[in-house]
Amino acid sequence: MEHFKAFWKRRTLLWELVKRGIKLKYRKSYLGLVWSLLEPLLGTAVLTVVFGTLLGRGGKDFPLYVLCGRLFYGFFSSSTKSAAKSIRVNASMIKKVYVPKYLYPLSSILFNYIITGISLFVLIPLCAYCGQAPSLHMLYAFIPFALLFLLTYGCGMILATVTVFFRDMEYLWDVVLMVVMYTSAIMYMPGKIMESGYAWILKYNPLFGVITNFRDAIMGKPMEWNYLLMAAAYGIALSFIGTFLFYKKQDDFILAL
């Protein structure tokens, strides 16, 4: 309760850091937050033409399938990368002013989460374009969306700690993200892989389970609760490990910056 009360007292500071992150992201941009709506649509259009039209994969709802995956993976990728370098980027402030250090990676994840939440509105016109009628299953979409934040927070806190002492982690993480992207079935249908002996590659990727359930909810299909439970277990474990590791090592940050 003491940690929660301390966190609650600093909520205003956290919000200021979140607002600063959003402003810096769209600094000197004429369209600003409008890009959070345009970029997913433009990227989805390109992938739909390449994979859906030229390679003949997917059906009428393929653009919706791709967009759901891109939004979730895009948030996970950008948030973990910004969290990884959050302590290093704010080194000058950390050396001069006392601010709880966990606020830096947390704010970098939160501002990306807000931008992704805004981006979800592009699903409305795309559902209409793909002929996807509203259903009660869509109400469950908030569950995988919440689990996505939990997974990202856990990974972000671990990366924020490790990167302070091992700068190469920023570059190694780019390679890991490439593996995560291809094992999350963002641009292809996982049918053949799930029927082969390599199904475990997808099944044990918690981000694949989160993306799959969000797609199912948006596309009016029942949730796959086994994927959700596994993602929740991963998220809780990573969040606990990340928070504990950050708390134990934060006093040594100043020596490594």
C-alpha positions as CSV (number, residue, x, y, z in Angstrom):
1,M,0.0,0.0,0.0
2,E,2.9,2.4,0.7
3,H,4.2,1.8,-2.8
4,F,0.8,2.4,-4.3
5,K,0.3,5.6,-2.3
6,A,3.7,6.9,-3.5
7,F,2.8,6.0,-7.0
8,W,-0.6,7.8,-6.7
9,K,1.1,11.0,-5.4
10,R,3.3,11.1,-8.5
11,R,0.4,10.5,-11.0
12,T,0.6,14.2,-12.2
13,L,4.3,13.8,-12.9
14,L,3.7,10.6,-14.8
15,W,1.0,12.3,-16.9
16,E,3.4,15.2,-17.7
17,L,6.0,12.7,-18.9
18,V,3.3,10.9,-21.0
19,K,2.3,14.2,-22.6
20,R,5.9,15.1,-23.3
21,G,6.4,11.7,-25.1
22,I,3.4,12.3,-27.3
23,K,4.5,15.8,-28.2
24,L,8.1,14.7,-29.0
25,K,6.8,11.9,-31.2
26,Y,4.9,14.2,-33.4
27,R,7.1,17.3,-33.1
28,K,7.3,19.3,-36.3
29,S,4.6,17.2,-37.8
30,Y,1.8,19.0,-39.5
31,L,-0.7,16.2,-39.1
32,G,0.3,15.3,-35.5
33,L,-1.9,12.6,-34.0
34,V,-3.7,12.1,-37.3
35,W,-0.7,10.0,-38.3
36,S,-1.7,7.5,-35.6
37,L,-4.8,6.9,-37.9
38,L,-3.2,7.3,-41.3
39,E,0.0,5.2,-40.7
40,P,-1.8,1.9,-39.8
41,L,-4.2,2.3,-42.8
42,L,-1.4,3.1,-45.3
43,G,0.8,0.2,-44.0
44,T,-2.2,-2.2,-44.1
45,A,-3.0,-1.1,-47.7
46,V,0.6,-1.9,-48.8
47,L,0.6,-5.3,-47.1
48,T,-2.9,-6.1,-48.5
49,V,-1.7,-5.4,-52.0
50,V,1.5,-7.4,-51.6
51,F,0.2,-10.4,-49.7
52,G,-3.5,-10.3,-50.5
53,T,-3.6,-9.3,-54.2
54,L,-0.2,-10.1,-55.7
55,L,0.4,-13.4,-53.8
56,G,-3.3,-14.3,-53.7
57,R,-3.5,-14.9,-49.9
58,G,-6.4,-14.1,-47.6
59,G,-10.0,-13.2,-48.4
60,K,-12.2,-10.2,-48.2
61,D,-11.5,-9.6,-44.6
62,F,-7.7,-9.9,-45.0
63,P,-7.1,-6.1,-44.5
64,L,-8.9,-6.3,-41.2
65,Y,-6.8,-9.4,-40.3
66,V,-3.5,-7.5,-41.1
67,L,-4.5,-4.3,-39.4
68,C,-5.3,-6.0,-36.0
69,G,-1.8,-7.7,-36.1
70,R,0.0,-4.5,-37.1
71,L,-1.6,-2.4,-34.4
72,F,-0.7,-4.8,-31.6
73,Y,2.8,-5.6,-32.9
74,G,3.5,-2.0,-33.6
75,F,2.7,-1.0,-30.0
76,F,4.8,-3.9,-28.6
77,S,7.7,-3.0,-30.8
78,S,7.8,0.8,-30.3
79,S,7.0,0.6,-26.6
80,T,9.7,-1.9,-25.7
81,K,12.3,-0.1,-27.8
82,S,11.5,3.3,-26.2
83,A,11.4,1.7,-22.7
84,A,14.8,0.1,-23.3
85,K,16.5,3.4,-23.9
86,S,14.3,5.5,-21.6
87,I,16.9,5.6,-18.7
88,R,19.8,6.5,-21.0
89,V,17.8,9.2,-22.9
90,N,16.9,10.8,-19.6
91,A,20.3,10.5,-18.0
92,S,20.8,14.2,-17.7
93,M,17.6,14.7,-15.8
94,I,18.2,11.7,-13.6
95,K,21.6,13.2,-12.6
96,K,20.2,16.6,-11.8
97,V,16.6,16.1,-10.4
98,Y,15.2,13.3,-8.3
99,V,12.4,11.6,-10.1
100,P,11.4,8.0,-9.4
101,K,13.2,6.2,-12.2
102,Y,10.5,3.7,-13.0
103,L,8.4,6.6,-14.3
104,Y,10.6,6.9,-17.4
105,P,10.0,3.4,-18.9
106,L,6.4,3.4,-17.7
107,S,5.6,6.8,-19.3
108,S,7.2,5.6,-22.6
109,I,4.9,2.6,-22.6
110,L,1.8,4.6,-21.6
111,F,2.1,7.2,-24.3
112,N,2.5,4.5,-27.0
113,Y,-0.5,2.8,-25.4
114,I,-2.6,5.9,-25.7
115,I,-1.6,6.4,-29.3
116,T,-2.4,2.7,-30.1
117,G,-5.8,3.2,-28.4
118,I,-6.5,6.1,-30.7
119,S,-5.4,4.1,-33.7
120,L,-8.0,1.4,-32.9
121,F,-10.7,3.8,-34.2
122,V,-9.5,3.0,-37.8
123,L,-11.0,-0.5,-37.2
124,I,-14.5,1.0,-37.5
125,P,-14.4,2.1,-41.1
126,L,-12.3,-1.0,-42.0
127,C,-14.9,-3.3,-40.5
128,A,-17.6,-1.6,-42.6
129,Y,-15.4,-1.9,-45.7
130,C,-14.8,-5.7,-45.0
131,G,-18.5,-6.3,-44.3
132,Q,-17.9,-7.2,-40.7
133,A,-21.1,-6.6,-38.8
134,P,-21.0,-5.6,-35.1
135,S,-21.3,-8.5,-32.6
136,L,-21.2,-9.2,-28.9
137,H,-17.8,-10.8,-29.3
138,M,-16.3,-7.4,-30.0
139,L,-17.0,-6.5,-26.3
140,Y,-14.2,-8.9,-25.3
141,A,-11.6,-7.1,-27.3
142,F,-10.5,-5.1,-24.2
143,I,-9.2,-8.3,-22.6
144,P,-6.4,-9.0,-25.1
145,F,-5.8,-5.2,-25.3
146,A,-5.2,-5.2,-21.5
147,L,-3.0,-8.3,-21.6
148,L,-0.9,-6.6,-24.4
149,F,-0.1,-3.8,-22.0
150,L,0.9,-6.3,-19.2
151,L,3.2,-8.1,-21.6
152,T,4.8,-4.9,-22.9
153,Y,5.3,-3.5,-19.4
154,G,7.1,-6.6,-18.2
155,C,9.4,-6.8,-21.2
156,G,9.9,-3.0,-21.1
157,M,11.0,-3.0,-17.4
158,I,13.5,-5.8,-18.0
159,L,14.9,-4.1,-21.1
160,A,15.1,-0.7,-19.3
161,T,17.2,-2.3,-16.6
162,V,19.5,-4.5,-18.7
163,T,20.2,-1.8,-21.4
164,V,21.7,0.5,-18.8
165,F,24.5,-1.9,-18.2
166,F,24.6,-3.6,-21.6
167,R,24.0,-1.1,-24.4
168,D,24.2,-3.7,-27.1
169,M,20.8,-5.0,-25.9
170,E,19.1,-2.2,-27.9
171,Y,20.5,-3.8,-31.1
172,L,19.9,-7.3,-30.0
173,W,16.3,-6.5,-29.3
174,D,15.8,-5.4,-32.9
175,V,16.7,-8.9,-34.0
176,V,14.4,-10.4,-31.3
177,L,11.6,-8.2,-32.5
178,M,12.1,-9.5,-36.1
179,V,11.6,-13.1,-34.8
180,V,8.6,-12.0,-32.8
181,M,7.0,-10.4,-35.8
182,Y,7.4,-13.5,-38.0
183,T,6.1,-15.8,-35.3
184,S,3.0,-13.6,-34.6
185,A,1.3,-14.4,-37.9
186,I,0.8,-10.7,-38.8
187,M,1.0,-10.9,-42.6
188,Y,0.0,-14.5,-43.2
189,M,-2.6,-17.1,-42.2
190,P,-1.2,-19.6,-39.6
191,G,-3.2,-22.5,-40.9
192,K,-0.4,-24.6,-42.5
193,I,2.0,-23.9,-39.6
194,M,-0.6,-25.0,-37.0
195,E,-1.0,-28.3,-38.8
196,S,2.7,-29.0,-39.0
197,G,5.3,-29.9,-36.4
198,Y,6.2,-26.3,-36.0
199,A,3.0,-25.2,-34.3
200,W,4.8,-24.7,-31.0
201,I,6.6,-21.7,-32.6
202,L,3.3,-19.8,-32.6
203,K,1.6,-21.4,-29.6
204,Y,4.3,-20.5,-27.2
205,N,4.6,-16.9,-28.4
206,P,2.2,-14.9,-26.0
207,L,2.0,-12.0,-28.5
208,F,0.5,-14.4,-31.1
209,G,-2.1,-15.5,-28.6
210,V,-3.0,-11.9,-27.7
211,I,-3.2,-10.9,-31.4
212,T,-5.3,-14.0,-32.3
213,N,-7.9,-13.3,-29.6
214,F,-8.1,-9.6,-30.5
215,R,-8.7,-10.6,-34.2
216,D,-11.3,-13.2,-33.1
217,A,-13.1,-10.6,-31.1
218,I,-13.1,-8.0,-33.8
219,M,-14.1,-10.5,-36.5
220,G,-17.0,-11.9,-34.4
221,K,-15.4,-15.2,-33.3
222,P,-15.3,-16.9,-29.9
223,M,-12.2,-16.3,-27.8
224,E,-9.5,-18.9,-27.4
225,W,-9.2,-18.9,-23.7
226,N,-6.1,-21.2,-23.5
227,Y,-4.1,-18.6,-25.4
228,L,-5.4,-15.8,-23.1
229,L,-4.5,-17.7,-20.0
230,M,-1.0,-18.4,-21.3
231,A,-0.6,-14.8,-22.2
232,A,-1.8,-13.7,-18.8
233,A,0.7,-16.1,-17.1
234,Y,3.5,-14.7,-19.2
235,G,2.4,-11.1,-18.5
236,I,2.2,-11.5,-14.8
237,A,5.5,-13.4,-14.6
238,L,7.4,-10.8,-16.8
239,S,5.8,-7.9,-14.9
240,F,6.9,-9.3,-11.6
241,I,10.4,-10.1,-12.8
242,G,10.8,-6.7,-14.5
243,T,9.6,-4.7,-11.6
244,F,11.8,-6.6,-9.1
245,L,14.9,-6.4,-11.3
246,F,14.4,-2.7,-11.9
247,Y,13.8,-2.0,-8.2
248,K,17.0,-3.9,-7.2
249,K,19.3,-2.3,-9.8
250,Q,17.9,1.3,-10.0
251,D,20.4,2.6,-7.4
252,D,23.3,1.5,-9.6
253,F,22.0,3.3,-12.7
254,I,23.8,6.5,-11.9
255,L,27.1,4.7,-11.9
256,A,26.6,3.3,-15.4
257,L,25.1,6.4,-17.1
